[in-house]
Each structure stands twice: as C-alpha cells, then as structure tokens.
C-alpha cells in the first residue's frame, strides 16, 4: 500500500525522490518523507499529510546523490511526523523505508529497549533501522541480511547508510520491490509508475531476495547469500500514461479510456476463422481443457465481483461448473484442492497480498492456477502456470473502472474459448465474437449520456444509503456499483440479488432510500420489473440502469440511466458504465477526493 522510491546516481536525488513519490500518491498515503546522504552525512525530512507538506520543509536544492523516500499508509501507529518513514537508527547512520508488517515487532522492540535503544515512533518498521545499525556484518548487505533473518512478516525494504554512501540495499518478502536500470544511475521503487519518467528497464525482486544497488549496476542474492540471476523486462507504458492528460481526475480519464482499453484487451485474440478466442498464454491444450471439471475464481474487491460475472459466463457458454470466492477467505478455510479443477486468480496489480497467498496455497497443494492480471511482470504473473494479461494500461485512481471492465472482457474471451473447445456451436461463437467486437463503440455510446447521469447523481448525492439490486448476470454489476458508490462518495450502499429484497432488505425501503436496479434486456426482464414494482409500491425511489426500451421501465422508475443494447452476456458489462459515472458524479457533488478515497489504497499488499 505504501510507496517506496530510492535513487543513486549523478542527479540531485531529492528531485528524483519527490517526482517518484508524486507518481505513487494514487496508492493512498497519510505521511511522507525522504532521507539523503551527502558528504557521509544522513539527513531526513518527513511530515504527516500531503506531499506538499514535505516539500515545504525541504531546503532549496538539498544536496545528495543517493537517497530514499516513502509515502506511508498507516498500519502501526497513527499518521504523524514521528511515525512517518524513513526511520533512522540512534546515531543517524542508517535509514530505512519499509512496506509490509513486521509480525514480531513487539518482541524486537522489547529486545532493543533492553539494550538501551530509545525508539522514536510507534511503528513496527523502526526496529529494522536499529537492528541493521547494530548488526555485525562488514558490509551493509551483510547487516541487512542479518537483520532480516531475525524478522517475521512481510517486507519491501530499502536501506541507505553513511558507511556506503552511494549504495542502496533493497529486499523483498511479500511486498513488491522493483529495480530500475539507468545509464550511470539506478532506481528502486515499489511500483513501476515511480520509475517510468527515467527508465523503462526494470527487474522485479522475488520473495527472499536482497539486492545491492549502486550507480553502475546491481547484484541480487538470496537471504542466504546465494547469487541469483535476474532478467530485465521493458515496461509497456510510458510516463505520459501516468499523467491526467487534461482531466481533473484520473478516475474520469480512466472511465473515458475504456473503449481503447477494451480494444487492446481484444486485440489479436478473436479468431474469426474458427469462431473462438485465441489465448496462447493459458499454456493448456484442448485435451487438457476437456479434462477440467470445475473452475474456481479467486479475487478481492472488484476482481472478486468480476469473477462472479466470469463464472456465470463460463457456465453459460462452456457448461463447466464455475464459482467465485473472495481470495482472502479461501486460504483460511483449508480448501480442498482438486486435480480436475482449474483455479483462476484475478488482480489488477498482480501483487494483491491475499490473492497471491491464495495462489500459493493452491500451488502448494498441487493445483493448476491461471492468472488474469494487468501489470506485466508482476508477482502473480510470474508465479501462475499460465494466464492472460488485460493490457488495460495503467490505472491510477484507487477506484477501479477500466480494469474492472477489462477483467469482464477477459472472462468473456475465456468463456468463448472454453465453450468452443467443448459443445458451443460455431454459430453461437460467431455471435459472441460480434458482440465483443462491438463493445468499444457501445461503451462510447454509454459514455455519451454523461450529462444526464450527472444530473441524476446530483439529485441523490445527499442521500444517506442506497440499495443496488440485480438478477443473475446483473447481480455482480450491482455489487460493483455499490462498491463504487461507497468507496468514493462515502455513501452507505448495499447490493442484493433482486430476489432477496423480500427476505429482509425491503423493510428499509421508504421514500428516503433510493434503489438502483440493474435491468438488462434479457429473459429475466419481467422478474426485474416485478422487483422495481415492489420498491415503488413502498414509495422507494428507483434508479433503473437498463439497456431495454420497454416502456414499463420508464413508467415505474423515478429515473432511468440508459445503455445501448448488447449481446445478452455482455449487457451487464455495459450497464456498469453508467454506474461508474453515477458514483463519480455523486462524489464530485459531495466535494470529495475522487482518486484517493479515505482509508483505501490501490494495491493492497498487506493482510
């Protein structure tokens, strides 16, 4: 969740660090800081609040060509200057920045205090600085390794020291660390977005690895000092992809980018000759696909909701039993891993801690795992048996929009591929392909209703709660719509299957409780209309989000958000576009920070 940046080279380090930290703001943070080494002296500045507070503290052009920076999202200790990173040892010779959680921090703090060390913060991270400074190793790398051998938990950590003033030590265990390769300069970060202004050549550390980073290169070893061979990859996106490009908010930019993002996801994957989808990265032959008897999809948040939608598409087109489950719960219930079950993990960042842990649990028990991720070279992408990249492009806003849509598109491709391997006819395959090909233009049409959606959002922006309902394929769209509204507008929102209204939630419906009803033009239209009537009969305002032209929807609903008609399996995907805009405009009307909602982070890399 937190952001890390490190630099060593010929530039003024402070500017590189601040530039990188600004790129990482989208991950969510409550404090920030940097530490620089100049003339074998370590200086540190840090502050609670936004980066501007840190910049106000800095002298003009602070000296130093090697340094580390951090944006913190609090886990141990409230947001404050004392708890902000970097943390220093007592003699101010060693500085550390850390993402993750040190599980045995209490024991280590007590051990250090028994030695007379006075700790300055409430954090678990500070113990690392004192342990490294007190270690016996002759080199900084040896001292870091010795420290980490005493630590339990998750870490992405970068260390600088006056004993080796042009060196950074980076280490990873469960929290991402990336090394950026420059010409006579090197970078370290927790996310590629911090590096793309300077380099697109990066190396990802794996768990249990420690890197020595100097201006002229890097070396990687395991914690036991065994040398490791690493291969650099090229980041697809350029630094301009991480800019707002004239938009006020990243979220709005990313909503508008969906036609192009979907086109990229589809590019080269529709096989019109055989009316199927080409997904070479699955690493599964047709014969192996025929042996699959069940599919289990694992994800968190929006990825989980996309998984529910994907399970429905797979069952419909491929006739394979499929289900989705929150990844965070999956590994704690001692799941039965079956050899004829295909497990699919879904993550935008490819670093989501709970999803990665679920992946490792499945693989430990011998299961086959595919990944659906957006970030090329991410940990999940490296550890799965095969999978599909979304190619949605960088998503900066905490609230997922274009990636959620592209997750659904990937599941549609996978369902088509599985269906054609099995019993799906070429004619049905052709209709699905035509439906997918039409998506970018249909999304454009859905986006064109922005002014009307904004006016409806302003009408409901002062409500306290809302219900979202949908049947069958519209149910995950309702879940995602409620999630969007609550996470960026801070309005309480709950999603239910429409059929569940009468089993409890209907008690809360009155003139002050709006219900957002997702109403696709499908075989269940009559049932959806009946649910709207149940709400309307109790004076509940109804916002119908539909691609049907049935006049009864218009008559029954208080407001209607219209989307274009589409293939019956893709209709709920298109109905998600008005829901995104509705949530966005509610947040704008309430004057909230759309891109960085409180208490949330983009990449959840701690448990």
KALIN-V123823 format. One record per backbone hydrogen bond with DSSP energy under -1.0 kcal/mol. NH is the residue of the N-H (numbers start at 1). CO is the residue of the C=O. If there is no record, write none. Layout:
nh={NH/NH}
co={CO/CO}
This chain:
nh={3/5/6/7/8/9/13/16/17/18/19/20/21/22/23/25/27/28/30/32/33/34/35/36/37/38/41/43/45/47/49/53/55/56/57/58/67/68/69/70/71/72/87/89/92/95/96/97/99/103/105/108/109/110/111/112/113/114/116/117/128/130/131/132/133/134/143/144/145/146/147/148/149/150/154/155/156/157/158/159/160/162/164/167/168/169/170/171/172/173/178/179/180/181/182/186/187/188/189/190/194/195/196/198/199/202/203/205/208/209/210/211/212/213/214/217/219/221/222/223/225/228/233/235/241/242/243/247/253/254/255/256/257/258/261/262/263/264/265/266/267/269/271/276/278/282/283/289/290/292/293/294/295/296/297/298/299/303/305/306/307/308/309/310/311/312/313/314/315/316/317/318/323/325/327/330/331/333/341/342/343/344/345/346/347/353/356/357/358/359/360/361/362/363/364/365/366/367/370/371/372/373/374/375/378/380/382/383/384/385/387/388/390/398/405/406/407/408/409/410/411/412/413/414/415/416/417/418/419/420/421/422/424/429/430/431/432/433/434/435/436/437/438/439/442/443/444/445/446/447/448/449/450/453/454/455/456/457/458/459/460/463/466/467/468/469/470/474/475/478/479/480/481/482/483/484/485/486/487/488/489/492/494/496/498/500/501/503/506/507/508/509/513/515/516/517/518/519/522/525/528/529/530/531/532/533/534/535/536/537/538/539/540/543/544/545/546/553/555/556/557/558/559/561/563/570/571/574/575/577/579/580/581/582/583/584/585/586/587/588/589/590/591/592/594/600/605}
co={71/69/188/67/186/65/64/12/13/14/15/16/17/18/19/22/24/25/72/47/70/45/68/43/66/41/38/36/34/32/30/50/51/52/54/54/7/35/5/33/3/31/96/94/89/160/87/158/156/152/102/104/105/106/107/108/109/110/113/112/125/126/127/128/129/130/139/140/141/142/143/144/145/147/101/173/99/171/97/169/95/93/161/164/213/159/211/157/209/155/189/203/187/201/185/8/180/6/178/4/191/192/192/195/195/233/179/177/172/206/221/170/219/168/217/214/212/210/226/208/222/220/202/200/238/239/240/244/249/250/251/252/253/255/257/258/259/260/261/262/263/266/276/271/269/279/280/285/286/289/340/340/321/342/323/344/325/300/301/302/303/304/305/306/307/308/309/310/311/312/313/314/295/297/299/326/327/330/338/294/368/296/370/298/372/604/352/353/354/355/356/357/358/359/360/361/363/362/343/386/345/388/348/348/375/350/378/379/380/369/281/371/373/595/401/402/403/404/405/406/407/408/409/410/411/412/413/414/415/416/417/418/419/425/426/427/428/429/430/431/432/433/434/436/438/439/440/441/442/443/444/446/447/449/450/451/452/453/454/455/456/460/492/514/494/516/496/471/472/474/475/476/477/478/479/480/481/482/483/484/485/464/466/468/470/497/498/500/501/504/505/506/510/541/467/543/469/545/520/522/524/525/526/527/528/529/530/531/532/533/535/536/535/515/559/517/561/550/551/552/553/542/542/544/546/567/567/570/571/574/575/576/577/578/579/580/581/582/583/584/585/586/588/587/592/597/603}
